Structures are given as C-alpha cells and as structure tokens.
Amino acid sequence: HPAMIEFKKIAQPVNFSFTLNTEKNDFTICVTNQRYFSSLDDLQWKWTLRIDGFILEEGTCLFPELMTPKTTKSVVVSALKTALDRHGVDTVIKRRESEVHLNISVFCVPTTNKGEIKPVSELEEYPEVASEQFALCNNRSIATYLPPEIFDKRATKEAKLPEEDGKISLSANCCRATLSKGSASVEYVQNSTTVIFGIRPNLFRAPTDNDAVKQNGDQFNDSSKPLGKWLRLGLDCVCLDEVVTTRSSNNITLKANIYGQPGKQSYPGIALAEKVMDEILYERVHLGSYQQTINVDVDGTLHVEVLFELDESLTDLPRVGLELEIPSKLNEMMFFADGPHENYSDRSYSAHAGVYEGSVSDSSTYVVPQEQGNRINMRWLVLAEPDEKGRWQVPKFDEDLKYSFRGAVADKQGVMIAASSQELPQFSVSRHTDITLFSARHVNELKDDQDRIFVRIDAAQRGLGSGSCGPQTLEQYKVNGGRYSLSFSVKAFGYVTSSNTE
C-alpha cells in the first residue's frame, strides 16, 4: 500500500545529506545512523545519477564500519566523483541546462561476506529499507517541452483553419485538432488515427474514505466529510454554457461559464449519494468561468492552455483539471514525474523524480473503488501501443534528452503529453472514469471500458489526509475557489501512411 511506502520512508534507519560545491567541483555526503542499538554493517547502498529523469550511471557503496547508533559521518564516494567528472555533469549544473538528480537506495544485505560490495544487479534483489533524492540542478526548461525533432520528420505545412459541419479545425503536418462549436471538447488526429477523442473540464474525483465513506449514509451532511457538498454542487457532472468561441490565424479560444448539475448523475446502491439526492433542488450551480485556447504548430503539435476562475466562495473542492479520452490500445506508459508509486500533494515524501514505465491498470487497485494512481510534478507522459518486443524498457541517458527520448519511443505508436509551463501538473491514467469508480461498491462491480483510456491532468487536487482514522486533510493541501491554469502540449507519433512514409 502506498501509505506503507510513505511510512517506511519516515521510519527509515538511515538518513543522508548532500552538499554540492560547484566552485570547487566537489561534494560531501553525510550519513546518519538513526538506529538506537546497532550499527549499519548489515546495510549497503546504491547511488544513481539521473539527467532529465533518465539514468546516467549507478554504483554501490558500503557504510562506515561499526558506525554507532545516532551518529553522523561523512563518506567518500570516489566512483560517484569519477562519474560526475567523466560525464561533465558539473558543467551541466553550472550552466543549469537540465534536471540533475542523485538518488540513494539502501538495502538490507546478509553479513556472511563482510566487506563484500554487491554489484547493482545483485543489490536490488535485497529488501530496500531507505531511500533519498537530491536535486543537484532543477532547471526544467528542457524537460517541460520536448523538441519536435524527437518525432517523425516530414515536410511541414502552414496551420490551416477550415470550417465545416459546425466544427472548427486546425491542421498541420498530417495532424488535425477539431473543436465542435459550443463545446470545449477537442479531437486530435494524426493521419486517419484519432489519438485524443475529447478534452473536458473535470472537478470531481472518486471519493476516498477520507472524503466520506460512500456506503455510510450518515456522512451525507457531515461538515468534516466533503463528499456530500461535492454532490450538492453537482461537481460530478459539470457543463459549460454561454459559450463564446473566437478564432485567429492559428488559435481557437473558447470562453464559457461552468456549472454544476446536481442530481444529473444517479448512483443506485450508494447510500450517501442516495441520501443527498433526497434533498437537492436539481438546479444548476454557477461555479465560475472557463477559458481554453488551442493551437497547432507547423510540426503538428497541439498546444492547450486552460484557465479556471472558480468562485471564491467555493471551499474544499476535489480537484481542478481536465480529463482526456484516448484509445484503449495505448495501454503502455512511460512518464517523467514523481514516482514510481502513486503520490499526492500530502503523500509524496517517498516519491522521487524520474522516468518510469508501467501499464494502464485493468482494474481498481483498491477493494473499494476510489481515487487512485495519481503522480505529481508531471514533466511528460507517453502512452503507446504494445509491440512484440515485450515490456517497455526505459533507456539510459544518451547524450541529451532528445536522443534518450527518441530511443524510448522508437518504432512505437502513441501520444505524448508534456507540461509546457513551470507549474507542473498532476496526472493519473485509468480505464475507468471517476463516475464509474464512485458508482461501484466493490471492485468486482467494475467493468473496464474497452474503447477508451482516461487521462486526468490536474492543476490541483485535494490531498488525501487520514480522516478515516485521524486528522482530515490539512488546510494547505485543500483546493478552494480561485484561479487555476494548465498548459501542456500533445504530440502523436508513429501513425504514418504509405503516402508519407520516408
């Protein structure tokens, strides 16, 4: 359980500090034995140097012998110093060209062969008992927007804006983004393949027990449990009205008011929802305003900028973001974010920045279906079709970011979503909508969507808290009314036709 991973991080037996002196091209690592009665002789640790999330080099080390409890010592890691010098990382750090991280993982190793340093491949077979990450350079100017030359190179065309059948389109380089008039939903196509079926505002999440126990009807009006309020506001079914769409040579801008529709969705068998439905007025609730601007670069990249201005009187909301629908066959994913496990604004101490791979879960990971799978600080996310090569492998860092990423998506078909501002969003990927998760009482009631995968990208999401058996979500992790923005780019890759294949 992710909460136990978080607890393990808090209770780990050893802590590290790292001091970098770029002027002297040197660093200091200090180790603190947090144990009360024993040394660290049964532990070994691994260091990993990452650039823009990709692994550059790794190595292993021993702790100082007979290190007494509650003491701190500095350690010399000559192999790490050599790696930094060999790869010119000190120059990268001084120029602030990339994100550079140092990861440390500690493993419990039998002491039968005292003093023997295990290689990385063997060390990872033992239980990990501690971890740490240090940001040596936190420049995101490269990682937040991957250059278009990563993908297929084809002759480009000027963005065009044909209008037909009540739709407005932007197109370039075999890619087309289409917006239906009066709607915020965007369809994105490369050649004849649709890779984004729709983009819509999303202010709801499948509640956790801390939000309220959905089968406990007595909590429908509990001021410490916000789920009842969310349903009375109609956050589970928002809509846009008073929509005004304007266009320029290569932009489409939509402005609208956003409303909640209480009672629009029904939840048979969900006790709390049924009690709320007995008292609501079924009148739309004005929540604020919504603005969305899209444009398509000459290389076919779709850029999306969204601004929510929610009523200041709204408090303790579940989330503010968007939901995208993509084809169900894009079920392999690779991402640069905090991970690898799920994490939230108030449960991220154990999560480390890096490039990780995985697959879209076919079912809920919790017995009671609820919010799940979130990762904060998304730099980019790639979803692709599986191929005969087997499980997707994250490549090592190769020269620079674009070559590393190009190696990751070689011969793949899919879509990339990349943050395009310094304010990094959160994301989750699921075969279920939040409504589907909320409607199910038990995991066996979930039916996977066979046609769609749902990608949720959030400017903000309520923290988890521990209200089922302790304090509710702290104020600094709650989402209230106000101004929220999202900015990201979408790029399809690999969908070529015989007429434009080089």
N, C-alpha and C positions, 0 to 999 in steps of 0.2 A: 504494500500500500504506500502511495506517495507520502502520506503523513509520517510513516515509519522511516522513510528515507530522510525526511526532514529532521526527525528526532535523532537519527543516527549521526547526522552532521552536527547537531547541537551537543551531543554527548560523546563525540569522538575523543580517543585517548591521547591525541597529539595535535598540536596546532603549529602553524608556520607563520613567519613574517618574511617579507621580501623587500629589500631596499635596493633601488637601482641608482647608480651614479653614472649618468651618461657622459659627464665631462671626463671622468677617469676610465670610462668603458669598463666598469666593474659593478659587481653587485654583492649583496650579503644576504644569506638565508639563515634565519634563526629558527631553531626547533624547541618547542616547549613540551615537556613530558607532563601530561595532565593526570597521569595516574597517581594514586595515593600510596601504593605499596610495591610497585615493581618497575623495572627498567623497560626499555624499548627493544631489548635484544631479540624478541620474537617477531619483530616487525621489519619490513623492508619497504622502500618507497620508490615510486616511478615518477619521473618528470616528463612532461610533454610540452613541446614548444609548438604553438599554433599561430598561423598567419591567416587573417581573414577567415578564421574558423577551421581551416584545413590543417592537418598535422604536418609539421615540417620535420621534426626529429624527436626521438624518445630515448630515454636511458633509465638505468636503475641505480639505487644507492642503498647503503647501509646507514643505520643511525649510529651515533657515537656509542661505544661500548659502555655498559654499566652506568647509563645515564640515570641518575637518581630521580625519584619522583618529585614533581613540582619544581623542576629546574629548567633553565633555558641555556642552550648552547648554539653557537654559530657553526655552520658546517661548510666545508669546501666541496663544491661540485665542479671538478675540473672538466668533466665531459660536457656539461652544460655551457661552461665558459667557451670551450672549444667550438661547440655548435653555434653559439652566438657570433663568434668571430668568423667562422667559416662561411656562414650564410650572410654575413653583412647585416645582421639584424640591428646592430647598434646604429647603423646609418639609416635604416628604415625608421627606427624610433626617433632619431634626431630630426628627421625630415617630416615625421608624422604622416607617413604615406599610407598606412594600413592599420588594421586592428591586430595587435600582437598580444597573445595571452600565454602565460605559463601555468600549466595545470600540474598539480601534485596529487597522487593517489597512494594511499598506504595500505599494505596488505599484511595479513597475519600469516607468517611462514613458519613451519616446524623448525626447531632449532637443532635438529640432528646433525646438520652440517654447518656448524657455527662459522660465521665469517664468509660463507659462500654467497656471492651475489647472483641471484637468479636473473636470467635474461627476461626481457619484457614479455615474450610469448609464454614463458612458464609462470611468471609472477602473476599474470592476470587470471590464472587458474585458481588462485587462492582467494579467500574472502577479503573484500575491501572493507576497511574499518574506518578510514578517514579520507577526506579529500579537501582540496583548496584550489582556488584560481586567483591569479594576479593579472591585472590588466597592465601590461608594460606600455602599450600605446593604444589609445581609444579613439583614433580618427576613423570616422565612418563615411568619409566622402567617397570612398571606392565601394565599400560593401553595401551602401544603401542604393546604388544604382549600377547594375551590371551592364557593361558596354554592349551595344547591339552586335558588334562583330563576333561575339561568342557564338551566335546562331548562324543560320544559313546566310550566305552572301549571294544576293541576287540583285539584279538591276532594280533600282527604286523608282517610284513614281510620286508625283505631287499628290498630296492628300486631296481627295475629291469629296463632294457633298451632294450626291444625287438624292432626290426626294421622290418617294413613290409609295402608294398604298398606305398613306398615313404614317410612314416611317421616315426617319432621318438617318442617313448613313455617312460614315467617314471611312475612307478606304485608302490603302497604300500597300504596295509590295505584297500582294496576294492576301492581305488581311483586311477585314471589314468589321467595324463596330456599328451596330444598329440600335437606335433608340425609338421605341414606339411613342408617338405623340401622346402627351398626358400621362406618361409613365416614366419612372426612374430606372426601370429595368433595362439593362444593356446586354445585347447578344454580341459575342465576339467570335469571328470565324476566320480560319486560315484555309485558303482554297475552299473546298466544299465541306470542310470538317468544322463543326461547331465545338469550341472548347470552353466557352462560357455561355450558359443558357440564360442566365439572368443575374442581376445585381440588385439587391433591395435593402432598405434600411432595416435594422434589427435592434430592438430594445429589450428583448426578453431572453431569459435563459431557463433551461430545465432546472427547477429548484433543487438545491441540496437540502439535507436535513436542517442545516443552519438557517436556510431561508424560510423553512417551515416544513414539517412532516406532512406530505400531501395527503396521507391517509388519516391524519388527525384533524377532524373537522373542528375541534375546539380551538384550533390555532388560526381560524379564518379571520379573526379580528384581533389577534394578539399584536400589540404595538411593537414587540421585540422581534416579531417574525414578519418580514416584509412581503411575503408571497401574496397574502390577501389583498394588500394595497396594489400590487402589480396587476392583479386580475381586475380590480375595480377601476384602474386606469386604462385597461384594455391594452396593456403593453404586449400581450401575446398575439395581438392582431392589429398592427398599425397600418395606416393607409395615408396616402398623400392626396391633398385636394388643393383647389385654387392654383393649379399647376400652370406656370408660365415657362415656355421653352424659347430660348433665343439661340441664334447661331451666328458664327462668323466664318471666315475662310477655312479655318481648320479646328474650330471649337464648337461644342454644343453645351450650353449651360441651361440647367433646369432649376427653377426656384418654386418652392411649394410650402404649404403648411402641413404639418404632420399631426395626425390624430390617432388616438387610441380608440378601439372599438370594443368596449366591454360586452361580454356575452356573445360575441361573434363566433367564438370557438366554444364548443361544448366538450366536457370531459366526463363521460359516464363512468361511474365507479370510483372516481377520485373524490374522496369525501370532502376535502377542504374546498375544492372548486365548486362542488355542488352546493355547499352552504353559501358561498359567495354569490352564485347565480341566483339564489333565492331572494337576494336583497338589492341587486344592482338595478339601475334605471335604464340600461341599454341605450344610453345617449352617448354620442361621440364626445371625447375629451380632447381639447386642444392641448398639445404637448409642446409646440414650438414651431420653428421653421427649419427647412432643409434646403440645401443648395448643393448641386452636383455639376461638375464640369468634366467633360471628357474630350480628349483629342487623340489623334493617331499620328505618330511620327512617320516620316517617309520610309522608315525601315519596317513599319507595321506594328510597332509597339503602341499599345493602348495605355494612356495615362488617365488616371482617375483622381479627382480631388473632390472631397466631400466636406461640407461644413454643417454641423448641427448647432442650432441655437435653441436650447431647451429652456422652458420656463423656469425661472429661478426658484419658484415655489416647490418644484419637484425635489424630493429627497430620497436617498437610499434606493436608487434605481439598480436594476440587474446589470445592464451593460449599455454601451453606446457604440454601434458599429454597423457592419454590413454583412449580408450573407450572400455568397456566390454559389451558383449551381454549375457543376462540371460533369462530364461524362463519367459513368461508373467504372469504365475500364481504366481510368487514370488512378489506379489504386496503389502505386508505389510512390513514396515521397522521400525527398531529401530537403533538409532545411538548415538554415543558419539562424539560430535563435538560442535562447537559454534552454537547456535540457540536460540529458536526453528525455527524462521523465516529465510528466505533466507538472506545471507550476503556475502559480497565480501571484498577484501583487503582494499578498501577505504569506505566501508559502513558496519562497524562491531561494532560500538560504543555501539549499543543497544543489541548486541548478547552476550549471556552468555554460558559458557561451561556447558554441562550437557548431561544426557541421555534422549533422546526424542523419541517419536513414531509418526508414521504417515502412510499414504498410498501413493502409487505412483499415482500422478495426472493423470486422464484420458484425460485431455486436457490442452491446454495452459491456464495459469492464466492471461495472458495479451491479450487485444483485438487484438493487432498486435503481432503475434508470434515472440518471440525473446529469447535470453539467459535468463534463469530463474532457481530458485531453488537451487542455489549454497550454500554450507556451508563450512566455512574454518576450519582448525585445526581438521581434522577428525582423531580420535583415532581408532574407528572401526565402521563398518556399517554391519547390519544384514538385509537380505531380506528373507522373509519366506512366505509360503502359508497360507492363512486364514484358520481358522477352525471354528467349531460350537460354540466355546466359545465367539465369538463376537470380539469387538475391542481389539487389543493387548494392554495390560497394562504394564507399566514399573514397575517392582517390586522395593521395597525399598532395601536399602543396607542390606546385610545379612552376617555377619561375615567377609567375604572378597570378593574380586572381583569375583572369580570364582564361588562362590555359588550364588551371585546375578545374574550373567550372566546365570548360569545353570537354575535358576528359570525362567529367561526371555524366554529361548528357549525350555523349557520342552515340550515334545510332538509335537514339531514343525518340519517341513521340510524346509530346505533352505540353505543359504550360508552366511558365514561371511567373510568380508574383513577387515583386520586390518593393520594399519600402523606398519612397523617394523623398523623405524628409528626415531630419534629425530626430523627430519624435517617433520612435519605433512602436509599431502596433503589437497587439497580441493576436494569436490565431489558434484555431482548432479545426480539425478535419474529421468528418463523421459521415456515416451512411444514414444518419437519422437527423431530422430537424429537431429543434428544441420542443416543438409541439408534440412530435412523436414520442420523445423521451418522457415528457411530462404526462402524456396520456397513458403510458404503460405502468402498471403497478409492480410488475416483476419482469426480469429480463426475458423470461420465456414468452412474454406478450409482444416483444419487439419483432417487427418484420422489416428486414433490410430493404431499402429502396434499391431496386435492381437497375434503375436507369440513371440515377443521379448520385453524386457525392456532394456534400455540403461543406463549404469552406467559410468559416466565420472569421472576419477580420475586425478587431475592435480597437477603438481609440481608448476605451476604458472599460473595465469590468469590475464588478464588486468583488472584494476579497472573500475568502471562504469563512474566516472566523472559526470559532469552535463552539458555537451556540447550542449544539445538541447535548453538550455535557459541560459547558463552561461559558466564558465570555462571548458576546456577539462580536461581529466584525468591528474592528477599531475604526474610529471616525476617519482617519487618514486613508483608509482603504475602501471607503464608501464612495459611491458615484452619485452626485447631485446634479441638479439643473445647472446649465451654463453653456459655454461654448466649447465644442469638441471638433477636431478636424482629423481627417485621414487623407493621406496622399500616397499612392502606390502606382506601380506600372505592371502591366500584364503583357507577356510575350509568348505566343505559341511557337513551337518549334517542331521540325521533323515532318510536318504534313505537306509533302510536295507531290506534285502531279507529274506525269510523264512529259508534259509540255514545258515544264520549267526546271526539270532536274538537270544539273550540270553533268 
